[in-house]
Amino acid sequence: MNIDWNTIGPVLLSSIGQTIGMVLTTMLVGGFLGLVLGILLYTTRSGGLLGNRVVFTVLNVLVNIIRPIPFIIFITAIGPVTLAVVGTTLGTPAATFALIVAATFGISRIVEQNLVAIDPGVIEAARAMGASPLRIIVTLLVPEALGPLILGYTFVFVAVVDMTAVAGAVGGGGLGDFAITYGYQRFDWTVTAIAVLIIIVLVQAAQFLGNRLSRLALRR
Protein backbone atom coordinates (compact mmCIF):
# COMPACT_ATOMS: atom_id res chain seq x y z
CA MET A 1 0.00 0.00 0.00
CA ASN A 2 1.39 3.42 -1.00
CA ILE A 3 1.83 5.88 1.86
CA ASP A 4 0.91 9.54 1.43
CA TRP A 5 4.00 10.96 3.14
CA ASN A 6 2.80 14.53 2.61
CA THR A 7 -0.02 13.74 5.04
CA ILE A 8 1.54 11.04 7.20
CA GLY A 9 5.03 12.55 7.52
CA PRO A 10 4.19 15.61 9.66
CA VAL A 11 1.86 13.55 11.85
CA LEU A 12 4.54 10.90 12.34
CA LEU A 13 7.16 13.47 13.33
CA SER A 14 4.71 15.10 15.75
CA SER A 15 3.88 11.68 17.24
CA ILE A 16 7.57 10.84 17.71
CA GLY A 17 8.06 14.18 19.48
CA GLN A 18 5.06 13.55 21.73
CA THR A 19 6.30 10.07 22.69
CA ILE A 20 9.84 11.27 23.43
CA GLY A 21 8.45 14.23 25.38
CA MET A 22 6.17 12.01 27.49
CA VAL A 23 8.96 9.50 28.21
CA LEU A 24 11.63 12.07 29.12
CA THR A 25 9.28 14.12 31.31
CA THR A 26 8.11 10.98 33.08
CA MET A 27 11.65 9.74 33.66
CA LEU A 28 12.81 13.11 35.00
CA VAL A 29 9.87 13.90 37.30
CA GLY A 30 8.71 10.37 38.11
CA GLY A 31 12.32 9.21 38.38
CA PHE A 32 13.11 11.83 41.02
CA LEU A 33 9.86 11.31 42.96
CA GLY A 34 10.31 7.53 42.78
CA LEU A 35 13.87 7.85 44.09
CA VAL A 36 12.69 9.93 47.07
CA LEU A 37 9.79 7.55 47.78
CA GLY A 38 12.05 4.50 47.46
CA ILE A 39 14.60 5.99 49.87
CA LEU A 40 11.79 6.73 52.34
CA LEU A 41 10.56 3.14 52.06
CA TYR A 42 14.06 1.86 52.79
CA THR A 43 15.02 4.25 55.57
CA THR A 44 11.71 4.18 57.49
CA ARG A 45 11.49 0.37 57.73
CA SER A 46 12.14 -1.27 61.07
CA GLY A 47 15.80 -0.81 62.03
CA GLY A 48 16.36 1.70 59.22
CA LEU A 49 18.11 5.06 59.38
CA LEU A 50 14.80 6.88 59.98
CA GLY A 51 12.83 3.90 61.32
CA ASN A 52 9.13 4.81 61.59
CA ARG A 53 6.59 1.99 61.47
CA VAL A 54 3.58 4.23 60.74
CA VAL A 55 5.21 6.08 57.83
CA PHE A 56 6.63 2.86 56.38
CA THR A 57 3.29 1.04 56.63
CA VAL A 58 1.36 3.87 54.95
CA LEU A 59 3.88 4.19 52.12
CA ASN A 60 4.21 0.44 51.68
CA VAL A 61 0.44 -0.09 51.45
CA LEU A 62 0.09 2.85 49.04
CA VAL A 63 2.75 1.44 46.72
CA ASN A 64 1.24 -2.06 46.94
CA ILE A 65 -2.18 -0.69 45.97
CA ILE A 66 -1.16 1.50 43.01
CA ARG A 67 1.79 -0.36 41.47
CA PRO A 68 -0.03 -3.53 40.30
CA ILE A 69 -2.88 -1.69 38.53
CA PRO A 70 -2.63 -2.22 34.75
CA PHE A 71 -1.90 1.14 33.10
CA ILE A 72 -4.90 1.01 30.75
CA ILE A 73 -7.11 0.87 33.87
CA PHE A 74 -4.96 3.26 35.92
CA ILE A 75 -5.01 6.06 33.33
CA THR A 76 -8.83 6.01 33.31
CA ALA A 77 -9.25 5.48 37.06
CA ILE A 78 -7.04 8.49 37.86
CA GLY A 79 -9.18 10.65 35.54
CA PRO A 80 -10.72 12.86 38.29
CA VAL A 81 -7.27 13.62 39.74
CA THR A 82 -5.88 14.32 36.26
CA LEU A 83 -8.81 16.66 35.57
CA ALA A 84 -8.19 18.52 38.84
CA VAL A 85 -4.44 18.91 38.24
CA VAL A 86 -4.10 19.24 34.45
CA GLY A 87 -7.58 20.56 33.59
CA THR A 88 -8.33 17.83 31.06
CA THR A 89 -8.24 14.05 30.78
CA LEU A 90 -7.32 14.07 27.08
CA GLY A 91 -4.12 14.81 25.22
CA THR A 92 -0.42 14.44 25.89
CA PRO A 93 -0.25 16.58 29.10
CA ALA A 94 -2.99 14.46 30.75
CA ALA A 95 -1.29 11.22 29.68
CA THR A 96 2.07 12.51 30.96
CA PHE A 97 0.58 13.22 34.39
CA ALA A 98 -0.78 9.66 34.64
CA LEU A 99 2.57 8.29 33.44
CA ILE A 100 4.44 10.27 36.12
CA VAL A 101 2.19 8.99 38.91
CA ALA A 102 2.41 5.36 37.74
CA ALA A 103 6.18 5.55 37.21
CA THR A 104 6.76 7.13 40.64
CA PHE A 105 5.28 4.16 42.47
CA GLY A 106 6.92 1.61 40.17
CA ILE A 107 10.36 3.19 40.50
CA SER A 108 10.04 3.51 44.28
CA ARG A 109 9.90 -0.26 44.71
CA ILE A 110 12.88 -0.77 42.39
CA VAL A 111 14.90 1.79 44.39
CA GLU A 112 13.94 0.18 47.70
CA GLN A 113 14.87 -3.32 46.47
CA ASN A 114 18.29 -2.14 45.26
CA LEU A 115 19.03 -0.31 48.52
CA VAL A 116 18.13 -3.41 50.55
CA ALA A 117 20.94 -5.28 48.78
CA ILE A 118 23.59 -2.94 50.26
CA ASP A 119 25.71 -4.48 53.03
CA PRO A 120 24.20 -3.23 56.36
CA GLY A 121 27.69 -3.29 57.86
CA VAL A 122 28.76 -0.40 55.61
CA ILE A 123 25.85 1.70 56.87
CA GLU A 124 26.50 0.80 60.48
CA ALA A 125 30.14 1.82 60.07
CA ALA A 126 29.06 5.22 58.71
CA ARG A 127 26.61 5.67 61.60
CA ALA A 128 29.32 4.74 64.10
CA MET A 129 31.52 7.47 62.60
CA GLY A 130 28.79 10.01 63.32
CA ALA A 131 27.54 10.57 59.75
CA SER A 132 24.04 12.08 59.60
CA PRO A 133 21.20 10.15 57.90
CA LEU A 134 21.13 12.66 55.03
CA ARG A 135 24.87 12.34 54.47
CA ILE A 136 24.65 8.54 54.52
CA ILE A 137 21.83 8.62 51.96
CA VAL A 138 23.56 11.06 49.59
CA THR A 139 27.18 9.92 49.87
CA LEU A 140 26.80 6.21 50.64
CA LEU A 141 23.42 4.63 49.84
CA VAL A 142 22.78 6.09 46.38
CA PRO A 143 26.41 5.81 45.12
CA GLU A 144 26.68 2.20 46.36
CA ALA A 145 23.51 1.20 44.49
CA LEU A 146 24.13 3.39 41.41
CA GLY A 147 24.92 0.60 38.92
CA PRO A 148 21.84 -1.54 39.72
CA LEU A 149 19.73 1.63 39.95
CA ILE A 150 20.72 2.61 36.39
CA LEU A 151 19.64 -0.83 35.17
CA GLY A 152 16.38 -0.46 37.11
CA TYR A 153 15.70 2.94 35.57
CA THR A 154 16.48 1.49 32.12
CA PHE A 155 13.87 -1.20 32.74
CA VAL A 156 11.36 1.49 33.74
CA PHE A 157 12.23 3.56 30.64
CA VAL A 158 11.22 0.63 28.42
CA ALA A 159 8.04 0.15 30.47
CA VAL A 160 7.19 3.86 30.10
CA VAL A 161 7.60 3.62 26.30
CA ASP A 162 5.10 0.74 26.41
CA MET A 163 2.73 2.81 28.57
CA THR A 164 2.85 5.76 26.14
CA ALA A 165 1.56 3.40 23.45
CA VAL A 166 -1.28 2.40 25.79
CA ALA A 167 -1.98 6.09 26.48
CA GLY A 168 -2.42 6.56 22.71
CA ALA A 169 -5.41 4.21 22.83
CA VAL A 170 -7.27 6.63 25.14
CA GLY A 171 -6.40 9.91 23.41
CA GLY A 172 -2.95 10.45 24.86
CA GLY A 173 -1.23 11.10 21.53
CA GLY A 174 2.20 9.78 20.57
CA LEU A 175 3.19 6.79 18.45
CA GLY A 176 0.50 4.56 19.97
CA ASP A 177 -2.22 6.95 18.85
CA PHE A 178 -0.52 7.26 15.44
CA ALA A 179 -0.37 3.47 14.96
CA ILE A 180 -4.03 3.04 15.93
CA THR A 181 -5.44 6.00 13.99
CA TYR A 182 -3.39 5.83 10.79
CA GLY A 183 -2.49 2.13 10.84
CA TYR A 184 -4.97 -0.15 12.58
CA GLN A 185 -8.18 1.81 11.87
CA ARG A 186 -7.24 2.28 8.19
CA PHE A 187 -5.95 -1.29 7.74
CA ASP A 188 -2.59 0.17 6.72
CA TRP A 189 -0.17 -2.37 8.17
CA THR A 190 2.85 -0.55 6.73
CA VAL A 191 2.09 2.50 8.89
CA THR A 192 1.64 0.27 11.93
CA ALA A 193 4.95 -1.46 11.18
CA ILE A 194 6.73 1.92 10.91
CA ALA A 195 5.43 2.95 14.36
CA VAL A 196 6.48 -0.40 15.84
CA LEU A 197 9.94 -0.12 14.25
CA ILE A 198 10.48 3.37 15.71
CA ILE A 199 9.45 2.14 19.18
CA ILE A 200 11.88 -0.79 18.88
CA VAL A 201 14.70 1.61 17.93
CA LEU A 202 13.89 3.83 20.95
CA VAL A 203 13.93 0.86 23.30
CA GLN A 204 17.16 -0.57 21.86
CA ALA A 205 18.92 2.80 22.14
CA ALA A 206 17.78 3.22 25.75
CA GLN A 207 18.86 -0.32 26.68
CA PHE A 208 22.28 0.16 25.04
CA LEU A 209 22.84 3.48 26.86
CA GLY A 210 21.59 2.07 30.17
CA ASN A 211 23.90 -0.97 29.93
CA ARG A 212 26.95 1.22 29.19
CA LEU A 213 26.22 3.67 32.01
CA SER A 214 25.64 0.81 34.43
CA ARG A 215 28.98 -0.81 33.51
CA LEU A 216 30.76 2.51 34.00
CA ALA A 217 29.13 2.94 37.42
CA LEU A 218 30.06 -0.59 38.51
CA ARG A 219 33.72 -0.15 37.44
CA ARG A 220 34.29 3.13 39.26
N, C-alpha and C positions, 0 to 999 in steps of 0.2 A: 504494500500500500504506500503510495506517495505521500510524503509529509509536506504540508504547507508551512515551510519554515518562516515565511513572513509573518504568519499568525502565531505559530507555535514557539518560535525562537524567543521573542520578548517575554512570553509567559514562562517559558522554561528558565530563562535567566532570573526572572523575578522569583520564581519558586525556589531556585537554588539559593538565592540570597536570603529568602525567608527561612529556609531550613537551617542554613549556617548561622543566621542571626539567633534563631530560637535555641540552637544547641549551645552556642558560645555564651549567650546570656544565662542559660540554665546552668552551665558548668561553672561560670564565674560566681553567680549569686547563690545558687543551690549548693555549689561546691563549698563555698565559705560557710554557709549556714549549717550544712551537713557536718563540716569539720568541727564547728563549735558544739553542735548537738552531740556528736560522737564523743568528743573529749569530755563533755558533761556526763554522758552515760558511763564512761570509763572511770572518771575521777570521783563520782558520787556513789559508786557501788560500795558495798560493805568492805571496809579495810582500805578504801581508796584514799587519794590525796585529800579530797574534799568530802569524804564519806557522809552521805545524807540519805537515809532509807526512803524518806517521803519523796524527795526530789527524784531519786533514781526510779522509784516505783511508778511515779506519774509519767516520767519520760519514757520508761521502758514500755508501759502499757500503751502509750500514745503511738510509739513507733510500731509496736506489734499490731495495732489496729489499722493504721494507715498503709504501712508498707506492703502487705499482701494484696491490697485491692487492685484488680486488673485496671490498667490505665484507661481503657475505653469506658469503664464504669466510673472510675475516679473523676475523669474530666467532666462528666455530666453531673455526678453527685456533688461536686464542689461548685457547681454553677452559681448558687446564691452568694457564696463568698467571692467568687470571681466577679460577679455583677457589682457587689459592694465595693470591691477594691479597684477594679479596672474600668467599670462602667458599662461593660458589655460581656456577653458570653461567647461572642463570635469573633473570628479574626485571629491574626497572629499574636497580638498582645495578650488576649485572653488565654490562648493556648500556652503561651510562654509562662504565664502566671501558674497555671496548673502544672506545667512541667517542673517549675522551680520547687513548688510544694512537694510534689512526688519525689523529685530527686533528692531534696533535703533529707527526707526520712530514709530513703534508700541508702544514701551515702553515709548517714550517721551510723548505721549498723556496720557498714564496711570499716569505717574508721575505728569504731569500738573494738571490732574483732581483731584488727591489726595491732591496736595498742595492747590488747590482752596478751599478745604473743611476746611482748617485751619482758626480758628477765626482771622479775620483781627485785632481785638483789641490787641491780643498778639503781633503781629508784630509791631503795632504802639507803644505799650509800650516799646518794645526793641529799636525802633528808637528814642523814646523820651529820652531813657537813654544813647543815643550816640553810640549804637552798630553799627559797620560797616556792609554794606550789606553782605560781605563775612562771617562775624561772625554770622549774623542772619541766613544765609543759612545753615551753617555747624552746628551750635549749637542749632538752633531753628526749622527751617523749616523741615529739613530731620528727626531729632529725633521725632518731633510731628507727622509726617506722616508715621513713620516707620512700624507700624502694617499693615495699609492698603497697604503700598508699598510692603511689603513681600507677601501679598495675590495677588497683581497685578503681581509681578514677577513670582509667582507660576502659575498664569493663562498663562503668556507668555511662561513659561517653557513647559507647556503642548502643547501650540500652536507650539512651535519650534520643539517638538518631531513629531507633525503632519507634519510640513514642511519638516523635514528630510526624511520622507517617500515619500513626493512628489518629493523631490530632487532625490530620487532613480529612479524615472521614467524617468529622463533625464540624467542618468549617474553619479549621485552624490554619489553612493555607499550607504552603510548602510543597515539597515533592510528592508527598502522599496525596494531597488534594489534586495536584497536577496529574498524577498517574490515574486517579479515579475519574476525574472529569474529562480529560483529553484522551485517556487510554481505555480504561475499562468501560465507561459509559458509551464510548463511540466505537467499541470493538476494534480499536487500533492497537494491536499488540506490540507494534514497533515502538510507539510512544511509551507504553508501559515498560517495555524492555529498556528503553533509554533511561527512564527514571530509576529503575532498579540498578542499572549499571552505575549511574552516578552515586547512588547510595552505597553500593559496594566499594567504589573508589574512596569515598569519604571514610568508610569504616576501616578499610585497609591502611589508609594514610594515618589515621588516628592510632591504630594498633601498632604500626611500625614506629611511630614517634614515641608512643607510650613505652614500648619495649626498650628502645634506645635510652630514654631518660631514666627508666628504672635500672638498667644495667649501670649507667653512670653513677646513679645514687648508691647502688650497692657496692661499687668499687672504690668509693671515696674513702 
